[in-house]
Amino acid sequence: MSTTHTLDTSTSRAHPVPSPMKRLTVPKIQAMKGGDPIVMLTAYSARMAQLLDPHCEILLVGDSLGQVIYGLPSTVPVTIEMMCAHGAAVVRGSYHSVVAIDMPFGSYEASPAQAFENAARILKETGAAAVKLEGGEAMAETVTFLTRRGIPVIGHVGLTPQAVNALGGYGARGRNEAEAKKIVADAKTVAEAGCFAMVLEGVMEEIANEITRNIACPTIGIGASVHCDGQVLVTEDMLGMFERTAKFVKRYDDLAVRIDQAASTYAAEVRSRSFPTDDQIYRAGK
């Protein structure tokens, strides 16, 4: 039996309840290569996981939480403690999707042994199924080291946000021939090292298509190509929570405006003393 959480609407608190094991597995994700597209979204909380889980094959606890949740300028300052806390919440709030967690900057680059120690900690503390790490050929040895020791890995090539200081920004990658060849070579090397899926971020469409055709694991695009084996977006970007988003983001809602409107209405009712009404007030005998 797995454990998921339902929302007790009388207390607004989550309580664990047993649920039959329905969660997808890493081999099932691998088997989706060339088949139905893989749906992947980010989640950082139990409640958001509950809402997204029925619609996704993978929930990614991305280090983008540094910017989305904590207001940090980049993903670089994100810690393992942050990833573990939010990862555990997402696992508790889901029962269907494979939950993967980003390894934060500085937690895996030094050596395969360092990567294993930190990846093992993440999986133990969260109950997640996999980790994701950024990088190409330089990370191949680490990917092999982890996968041979039972830790499933999602790769990530192209625009790698943890390397923003070295890259000089978040622009699309692979605009010149040399860089394009390097990204393709990186993807092939990391795939051969044992990744079960790979995120292709911010790359030219032709590069994403070539990689998708030539590696055995599913590719998951973000600012890449519709022909990738799946797609991922930061949920808050997709929902319109921020005024500015990247070119590759499609806004499926405008929640920021709706939240602003709801908060404005609430504030006006508080100031006019029209809230609370009899419906929200406790009185003796009622």
N, C-alpha and C positions, 0 to 999 in steps of 0.2 A: 504493500500500500504506500502511496505517496501522500504527502500532506500539502494541502492547499488551504487558502483562506477565503472565507466569505465575509461580506460586510454585514455586521449586525446593525440594521438601520435604527434600532431603538437606542443604541449607545454610540454609534459611529465608530466602533472599534472593531478591529479584525480579530477573529477567533479561529484557531486551527480546527479544521474538520477533515476526517479521512475522505479521500477520493480515490477511485480506482486508478491504477497507473496507466495514464494515457499519453505520457510525454513522448515526444519524438526523440529519436536517438541520432547520434552522430552518423552511423552507417546509413540511416534513412536519408539524411541530408546529402551525404555523398552520392547516394543512388539517384538523386534528383538531377544530376548532371544531364543536360540536354533534354530534360522533360519539362514538367510544369514549373513555371518560375517560382523561385524562393522569395517569400515576403519576409523582410527583416526591418524592424524598427528599433529605435533606442527606447529604453525604459530605465528609470532611476528610482522608482518607488513602487510599493506593493499595489497601491490603487491603480496607478497607470498600467502596471503589468496585468492586473485583472481585466482592464478594458481592452488592451491590445492583444492579449494572449490568444483569444479565439481566431484572430485574423492572421496570425504570423506563424512562420515555421521557426524563426530565430528571433529572440529578444536579445539585443546587445546592450549591456551595461557599459556604455561608452565613456571614455575619459573626457568626452565632451561635457560631462556633468560639471567639470571645472568651470566652464563658461556659463552653461545653462542654469545650473543650480547655485554655484558659489560666486559667480560674477568675476571669475579670474580672467586675466587677459589672454591666456592660452591654456593648453592642456599640460604644459610643462610642470606647473607646481602641484599637480594632482598626486595624492599619496595612495599607498596600498590600503591604508585604513579607510579612506573615502570609498575606494572601489569595493572593499569587503562589506562595508556597512550597506551601501546601496545594492550591491549584488545579492546579499542575503534577503533584502526586502523584495527584490524582484523575483527571486526563487519562491519565496513564500506566497507571492501574489499570483503565481502562474502554475499551470499543470500540464499544458500542452506543448509549448514551445521549448526548443533547446535554448538554454540561457548561456550566453558567452560573455565573458568579462574582459575588458581591455586591461592589459598589464601596463601600469603607468610608466612614464619616462624614468629611467634610472633603475628599474626593478629587474631588468633582464639583459641589458646590453653588455655587462662586464664579462660574463662567462656563462656557458651552459649550466654550470652548477648553480650559479646565482639565480638564473631563470627558473630552474627546477624548484629550488627552495621557495621562491616567491609564488610560483604558479601553484605548487602544492598547497601552500598556505591559503591562497585565494579559493581553491576548490574545496578545501576542508572547511573553511569558515563560512562559505556561502552555499554550498550544495550545488553550485553551477556545474555544467557539463564540459565547458571548454574555456580556453583563454584566447585572446587575440593579441598579436604583437605586430609591430610595424617593422619594415625593413626588407631588403632584398638579399643579395648574395651573402652579405655579412652575417645574416641571421640564419642561414641554412643549417649550419652545424647545430645551432641551438634548437631549431625546429625538430631536427632528427633526434637530438638528445631527449627532448620532451616527449615526443610521440612514442619513442621506443620504451619509455617509462610510464606509459599509460595516460599521458595528458594530451587530449585532443587540442589542436591548434588551428586557428584561422589566421591566415597570412594577410598582409596589407601592403600593397605597393602603389607606386604613383605618387600622388600628393600625400605625404606622411606628416600630419600636423605636429607630431612631437618634434620633428626636425625643422620647425618653422624658422628658428634662428639661423640655421645653416642654409635653408632654402631662400630666405629673404622675403617670405610672404606666403600667401595661400593661392597663388596663381596656378592655372592648369599646367600640367607637366607633359613633356614629350613633344614640344612644339618644334624642336630641331631633331635632325636625323640621329645624332649621337645619343641624345637623351632618350629618344624613342626606343632605340636598340637596347639601351641599358635597362629600361623598364621591362621590356619583353624578356630579356635574359634573366632579370631578377625574378620575374614571375615564374618562369620555367624552373629555375633553380630551387625556389622555395616550395613550389608544388612537388617537385621530385623529392624534396627533403621530408615530405610527409603531411603537409597541410590537408585538412579535409574540406576546406573552402578558402576562398581568397577574395578580399575586398579590393576592388580597383577604384581608386578615388582620383577624381580630377584629371583624367587622362584623355587624350584625343580619341575620338570614336574608333579610328582605325586600329589604334593600339589595343583597345579593349576587345575589339572583335578578333584580332590576331591571337591575343592571349586566350580568349575563350575557346577558340578553335583548337589550340595547341597544348592545353594542359588538361590533366585528367580530372581535377577537382572542380566543383562548381565555382563560377565567378559571380561576385555580387557587386553590382555597380553602384557608384554614387558620383554623378557627374561623369559618366563613362559612355555606356551604350545600351540601348533597349535590347540588344542581342545578348547581353550578359545573362547568366543563368538565374539571376535574381537581382533585386534592388534593395537598397537601404537608404533611409533618410533619418535625420534627427527629428524625433516626433514633434518637439516644440516648434521647429522650423516649419514642418508640414502643416501644423495646426495654426500657424500665423501668430505665434506668441511674440515674435520679434519684428521690428519695423524693417530691418535690413537682413536679407538672406542672400546666399550665393545664387548664381545664375541657374544652377542645376536643381534648385528647390522649387517644387510646385506647391503652392499654398492651397490646401484643401479646405481651409476654414480661416476665419479671422478672429480667433478667440481673444486676442488682446483687446480688440475693440469691444467685444461683448462683455468681457470682464470689466473693462473701464465703465461701460454703461451700467452694469449691475451695481458696481461699487458706488457710482454716482447717485443712482436711485436710492440705494441704502442710506448713503450719507444724507441725502435730502430728507428722507423719512425720519431719520434719527433727529435731525435738527428741527424738523417741524413737529416732532412728537407724535407723528402718525404711525410710528413703529416703536414698541410692539403694540399689537391690537389685542382684543379679547382672546383671539385664537392662540396667541403665544404667551398668555399670562396664566399663572396658576392661582386659583382662588379656593378657599375652603368650600368643601361640598361639591366641587366640580372636578 
